[in-house]
Amino acid sequence: MSTETDTKVHAELRENFGKGFARRLRAAGKIPAVIYGHGTDPVHVALPGHQVSLLIRRANALLELDVNGTQHLTLVKDVQKDPVHQIIEHIDLLVVKKGEKVQVDVPVVVVGEPFPGTIANLDAATIALEVEATHIPQNVEVDVEGLEDGTHITAADLTLPKGASLAVDGETLIVAVSIPVDTLAAEEEIAEVAAEQAEKAEAEGASE
């Protein structure tokens, strides 16, 4: 039985195209896909729907395709879904080679708790990295433990996985720590009320 960690996928060549044929493929539990890259002609295939749906839950999934006995190591570059039903309609697969560098968008995960009363705002949900095709990190962690209001973490501040390098400007903002707007508004309102009460008390004291 195939598992989420088994990246070996048996694909079928497809010679028929068009929306009607694609619908029939999906109805049969398969996903239309195209393999391209390295100067080769695009190869149109049909993938087993259930297995591949599990595999591509992970960002930048690698699939080891067997197409009629021919092996293709591929990187999932684009997944097109029906906007309403979220059914996978088509997948674009880029041919890669072991040791080859590729540019990918890796999810950013915030860990830890900032200073009490503040929140960590994630400004960039992903970070563009250049990494080896067969060593793509699942995510990049940003530790915000104890960070105070006004702290900014940029791309250059990130601890990257071994062999990875930034593919964006190092000044790109990733996380900003701040006091929530509603908290600031409440504090301002309390301060205004306190000021009004102080003025009233001062006025009453002067009239006596």
N, C-alpha and C positions, 0 to 999 in steps of 0.2 A: 504494500500500500504506500502511495506517495505521501510524503509529509511536507511540512512547511520548510524544512531544512534540506530537503532533497531537491536540488536545483536542476537535475537531469529531466528534460522534458522531451517527449516524442511529439514532433510536429508533422503535419501533413502538408505536402505541397498543394496549392490550390491554383487552378487555371481559370476558374470562373470568377467574374467580378461583378460589381454593381450592388445596389442597395438590397435588391430582392434576394440575391444569393447570400449576402451577408446576414440578412434576417433569418434565412433558413439555417445557416451555420449556427447562429446564436440559439435558435430554437432547438438545435441538436446538442446544445451544451458545449459549443466550441466558440473560440474567439478569433476573428480575423486579425492578422498581423502582417507586418512587412519587415524584412531584415535588410539592412543597408549598411554601407560604409566600406572603407579601405578600397575605394575605387571599383567595387564589384557592382554588378547589376542587382537591383532590388529583387529579393526573393519573397514571394507572397505565400504565406502559410496559414494553417488553421491550428490553434493551440487548444489543448484540453482545458475547458473553462474552469472547473472546480480547482484543479491543482494550481493553475496559474493565478487564479484569484487569491489564493492563500499566499503564494510566493510574493506577489507584488504589494502586499500589505506593508512590506518593508520598503523604505525609500531607496531608490537606485539599485533595485534587485538585479542580480546577475542570473541569467538563464543559460544552461548548457543544453543547447538544442541538438536533437538528432533528427535530421531531415532526410529520410530515405537513405540512412547510412552515412550521410555527410554531417560532420560535427561543426557547430557554430557556437562560439562563446559570445554572448550578447548582453548588452546593458539596456535595461528598460529606460527609454528616453521620454516617451510620452504615452499617456493612457487617456483615451477619449471615452467619456461616459455620457450616457443619456442624462441631461440636466434634471429631469424630473424623477425618473426611476433609478438613476445611478447604476444602470446596467452598463458593463464594459462593452463598448462598441468596436474599439480598434486599439491595437497596441503597436507603437513604433519601437523597433529593436535595433540598436547600434552594434555592429560587429566590433569586438575589442580583442586584444591579445595580451597574454600574461606579460607583466612588466611595462606595459604601455601606460602612459599618463593620460588621464581624462579629466575634464572639468565637470563637476557635479554640484548640485545644491544640496547641502546636508542640513537636516533639521537641527535647530538650536534648542537645548533643554535647560531650563533654569532650575538650579538646585539650591537648597538652603533657604533661610528666612532673613530678610533685611532687618534693619534696626526697627524696634517696635514703633508702630504708628506710621510706617512707610510701606510702600509697595514697589515691587520691581516690575517695570513696564518693558515688555519684550518688543523692541522696535523692529527687529528683523527675525522672522520665524525660521529662516534658513540662511546659511552662509555658503558662498561659492568657494569651493576648494579645488585645487589640482592634486589628484591622488593617483596611485596605481589602480588600474581597473579592477584588479583582483583583491585590493585591500581598501575598499571604500568603507569609511566608518559609518556606523548606524546613526550616530548623532555627535554633536559637540556640546559638552556641558559648560554652563556658566555658573560659577559659585557666587551667590550674593549674600552669603551668611554674614550678618552684622553690618552690612553696608548702610551708610547714612544718606539722608536726603541730599540730593545734588550730585551723587556719584554717577558717573557715566562710564560704561564699559564699551570700548570700541573693538573692532575686528583685530586690531594689533594686540589687544590685551588678552585675547583668547589663548588657551593652551591647546594647541593642535595635536592630533594623533601623529605618531611617528610616520615620516614620509610624506605628510600633507603640507601644502603651502597655500597661502591666501590667493584667491583669484579676484579679490575686490580691494578697493582702497583701504588701507589700514585704519583710516579715520572714520570708516563707516560705523555709525552708532548701532550697537546691538541691544544693550539694556540701559535704561535710565531709572535710577531710584528716586522716588519723590513722595511727598505727602499727598494723599488723595485729595482731589478738589473739594469733595463734600466735607472733609475734615477741616480744610482751610476755611471754607465758607462758614462752618459752624463756629470755629474759633473766632473769626471776624465778627460774627453776630454776637457772640458772648462778650467780646471786647467792646462792641458798640453799646450793648445794654449796660455794661459796667460803667462806661464813660457817661452815659445818660444819667444813670443813678447817682454817680459822683457829682455831676453838674447840678442835679436836682437837690442833693443834700447840701451842696455848697450854697445854692441859692436860698434854700430854707434857713440855713445858718446865718446868712447875711441879713435876712429879713427880721430875724429875732434880734 
